[in-house]
Amino acid sequence: MPIIVNLDVMMAKRKISLNELSERVDLTLSNLSILKTGKAKAIRFSTLEAICRALDCQPGDILEYVNEEKETANR
């Protein structure tokens, strides 16, 4: 999938646990874990906003686009 979720990186930078983030954004641990592991198929803007507010970051700090065609061509 060309969208990479860097939530774990931002959580580590902010020194915040999954449990604490879950409480701050009012999201279940299982849903937050699905997002963190990159298994989510979608994210609501309201959820993204809450995560960005809790981690004091921008959406681009959490989500990254990787052009797989370009990556394959460079190999």
N, C-alpha and C positions, 0 to 999 in steps of 0.2 A: 504494500500500500504506500502511495507516495506522500501521505501525511504522517509525519512522525510526531508523537506526543512526548514532550520533554517535561512532563509534570514532575516526575521524580527528581530531575535535575534542579528545578526551581524549588521544590520542597527541601532538598538538601542545602541549597544556597541560603534558604530562609530558616533552616534548622527547625522545621515543623514536621510533626509526625502525621501519618495518615489519619489517625484518630482525631488529632487536634484540628486538622483541615476539615474533616468530615463534620465536626461540630460547628466550625466557623461558617461553613457554606450550607449547612443544613442538607447534606446529601448522605445517603447511606454509605457505609463502608464498602459494601459490595459494588455499588455503582461507581464510587470513586476509584476503587481498585480496577474495575474494568477500564475506566478511562486512563488510569495511570499505566496500565500494561499495554495500552494501544489496541485493545480489543473492541473498543467502542466504535459503533458505526456512525454515530452522530453526537452532537452536543448542543444543547440549547444555549442561545446567547445569554440568557439570564444566569445559567450555570457558569458559563465562561466568565461573565462579569463578576459573579460572586467569588470565583477562584482568583481572578486577577486582583480584586479588592483585598482578599485575605492574604495574598502573597505579595502585594504591592508590585505588580508587574504588568506587562502588556500581553495581549493575546499571542503576539509573535514570539514571546519568551517561552510559551507553552507549546504552540503548534508550529511545525516547520514543514514546508513543502520540499520534497526531493524529487527531481525529475529523473525517474528510473531509466528512461530512454537515454538520457545524457550520461548517466552513471554507467550504463552498459556499454555505450560507445567509447567511453574513456578507458575501458579495460583492455 
